């Protein structure tokens, strides 16, 4: 545990891997009492920014699937007809998100990784959100151990 006024170096590194500057990451950790990198990230990224990143991933995946194979377009139609179920889970860091994407690709699951353009609080090129679509059983093989956001 970090001393008052100090920051947990592991949490600091995790925040910096999300594209947060060291100064802003330290400020967020101190203001959230060094509870976790998740708490500090949520402090740094407003709820609206998090929502925008998730929306970007969902729309990006949907658009990509519309442009791809007939089977992916059929998957979208089935998903739409079944109510368009969406679940938001949290990964550990950008490397973890990349590992999840690799697992999704190995299972041939349509996926879309947001690499932020840097027009808001997020540093350009930051990998923030991964959207995955597919049969629940297959998606759970990739994401089944993640917690809800």
Secondary structure, DSSP 8 states (H G I E B T S, - for coil): ---TT---HHHHHHHHHTT--HHHHHHHHHHTTT--HHHHHHHHS-HHHHHHHHHHHHHHHHHHHHHS-HHHHHHHHHHHHTT-----EE-SSHHHHHHHHHHHHHTT--EEEEE--SSSSS-TT-EEEEEE-S-HHHHHHHHTT-EE-
